Amino acid sequence: MKVRVLGCSGAIAKDCRTTSFLLDSDVLVDCGTGVGDLTLAEMKGIDYVLVTHSHLDHVASLPLMIDAIASSLTKPVQVHALPGTIAALKAHIFNNVIWPDFSRIPTPEKPFITFHEIQVGQTLELPGKRIEVLPAVHTVPACGFAVTSGKGCWIFTGDTERNPAFWRRINQMNVAALVIETAFSNREKELAKRALHLAPASLAEELDLIDKNKRFPIFITHTKPAETEMIMAEIQKFDQTQPFGPNVTHDIRWLHAGQEFEL
């Protein structure tokens, strides 16, 4: 499975695009501003969109992408999300005020998109992929995803704060890579706590819940552009990054838009 990082920033700025990952050519995980870097042909190849939660940085490009490819669609794009996320998308975006209701256009029988409710703990079977819905702890209904294609899992936390149920589950998995958010620096750790995001101090405590017999690369995502350098420096204080030394506890790396991984 190929994972292409379209966006992994917590906000916009030059060269900063918000959250979206393209799995192979047919599955989007979240639909932030990074989707705008796809060609029309690449957008047309997307059959499934998995949405972690309803916040704008994770869904901003969904209505615009569907609009761009609507005339060429031969079947609806399937949007899979928690019930609360779907309700928010219908009420606040696809409401015929902010944007047309593409779940009923051009006809209710043959719409441009269809919504599919998921639940934490559920496993989706998509072509060539098995996707488990993981728990997240955020200010709106939210989840993460574990995507298995072959032997290992690509795991994305989504937006979350302290999440013991998440670690209990992934410690049972064969993890190939973990993408975890760290939205704020330690100087903003109280704001991070109120917003239910991680800061380096809380990230360190969360990573301590990983089974000590497991080792896999950990990619940091969702940093605020104004604090990115500070966040990474604070992470380096509790753990080394590449190149690895003899006392490295975790294999922590920085995620960048445009990166591609084969898992």
N, C-alpha and C positions, 0 to 999 in steps of 0.2 A: 504494500500500500504506500502510495506517495502522499505526503502531507506538505502542502504549500501554504506558507504563512502569508496571507494577504494583508492582515493588519493585526497589531498586537499592542497598540498604545491605549492609554486610558483617556486620551483626548486628542484633538487635532492640532497640528502645527505643521510646518514644512517637513516633509518626509515622515510624518507621523499619521498613521491610519488606524482607525479603531477596529475592534476585534472581528476577525473572520478567518477561517481556515478552510481550504479546499482539499478534500480527501479524494485522491485519484482525480477524476474529472466530473463526477456526478453528485457529490455530497458536499454541501456547505455546512460547516458548524459555525453558527452565528453569521450575521449579515451586516457588519459594520461598514465603515467607509472604505475599507480596503477592497471591497468588491468592485469598486470603481476602476481598479487597475485591470480587471478582466476584459478581454475582447468580447465582442458580441457573440462570436462563435463559442467562446468558452462559457459564457452565460447560458447559451442555448443548450449546453451539455449538462446543465445542472437539473437533476430530477428531484432531489430531496434537500430541504433546508431544516437543520436541527437547531432550535433556538433555546439557549440556556435560560434567558429571562427577557423581560420586556423593555429594559432600559435602552434609551435611544442609541447609545454607542454600540449596541449589539444588534440593532434592527434597522438602523437608518437607511440602509441601502435596499432593504427588501422591497418596498413599494416601487422604488426607482428601477431596480433590476427587472421586476416583473413587467413594468411598463416598457422597458427597452426591448424585451423579447416577446411580448404578448402576441404580436402579429405572426410570429413564426411557431408558436406553441402548437403541438399536435395532441398534447395531453396536459393536464394540470400539473403544476409544480406542487409537490407535497410538502407542507410545512408541519413539522412535528414539534410539539411544545407542551408544557404543562397546561392544564385547564385555565389556570389564572393568567398565564401568558397569552393564550389564545383570546381570552376575554378582553384583555387589555389591547391587543392588536385590533380586534374588531371594534372596540369602543372608541379608541383614540387615534387610530391610523386609517384602517380600511372602513371608514364610517361615512363616506360620500361627502365629507366636509374637508378633512385634511387630505384625503386621497380616495379615489373610487373604491368601492367594495369589490375587489377582484375575486372574492369567493362567490360572487353572483353575476359577474360579468365575464363573457358576453351574455351568458344565460345561466340560471341556477343549475341547469342540468349539465352544462359544459363550461365550467368556470376556468379562469386562468390559474387559480390556486385552490387547493383543498387543505383544510385544517384537520390535524390528526392529534388527538389528545394522548399524552404519555403520562406515566406515573413513575416516581422513584422506585427503583428495584425492577422495573420492567426491562425486558430485552427485546430489541427490534432486530428483525432479520431483513437486511437490505442486500441487494446483489453483491456478493463477495465480502460482506461485512456483517459482523454481529455487534450491536451497539447496546450497552447497558446504561440505563439512566441512573446517575449517582446523586446522592444528596448534596445540597449546598445550603448555606445559611446566609441569607441576604435580606434586603429590605423589602423585596417583592418576591413572589414565588419564583424559585430558581433551582437549577440543577446543574450537574456536570455530566460528562459522558466518558465512557470507556469504550473505545472502538477496537475490536479484534479483527485482524485480517492476517491469517497465518497463525503463528505461534504466540506473538506478543501483543500487548495492549498499548494503544496510544490513549493517554488519559488527560482530560482537560477538566480542571476544577470548576470552570466558570467563575463568576464573582462570588466570593464567600469570605466569611470570617472563620472563627474557630469551628471545627467540623469533625468531631471524633468519629461519627458514624462513617464518614468518608474514608478515614484511615483504616478503620476496621475492615472495610470492604476491600480496599486496594492491597492491603497486606495479604489477602488471599489470592491475588492475581499475579500473573506473569507480566510485569510491567516492562515495556520497551522504552517508554519515555513518558515523563510527567510534565505537563504545562500548568503552572500555578501562578495565580495573580499575586502581586504585591503593589498595591495602588499608591500607597502613601509612604513618605519617609517617617522615621521615628519622631521627628519634631511634630508631626501631625498625627501621632499614634492615637490620640483621643478622638480626633475627627474620624480616623479610620475605624475605630471601634464603634462610633455612633453610626457610621455609614455601612457598617458590616463589610469592611474590606480588611486586608492584611497590611501590616507594616513589617519591616525587617524583624523587629523584636517578636511579634506574634508569629511571623513566618518561622523563625528559629524554633519556637516551641512546637509548632505544628510539625515541622520536619523531624523533630525528635520522636514522633509517633510512628515513623516508618520502622518496620521490622529491621533489626540490626543485621540480619543475614541477607538483606536485599540491597542491591545497588543498581541504580539506573540513572540516566541523565535527567536533571531537573531544569526546566526552562522557565525563566521569570518573564511574566507578561503583565500587561495592563498598568504599567507605570505612568504616572502623570508626567508629561514632557518636561515641565519646569523642575521636576524633582528626580528625573531619571538618574543623573550622575550621583546624586546624594544617596538615593536608594541603593544603587549598586555598591557604593563605597561602604554603606552600613551593612549590607549583606556580606561583603568581604571581611568584615570584622569578626563575624562568627563562623565563617566558612571560607575556604579558599575556592577560587575558580581556576580554570585552566591557565597555565599547565599544572598538572596535578603533582602534589608532593606526597611524602610518605604518611602524613598525618591527616589527609583529607577525609572529612566525615561524609560529605555529600559531593556529588558531581554536579555543581551548579553552573549553569550557562545562561547567557543573555539571548533573548529571542529578538529577531529582527524581521521586519517585513521583507518579503522576497526570499527568505530562506526556504529550502526544500529538503525534505528528509524521506528516505526510503526505509520503511519498517517492515 
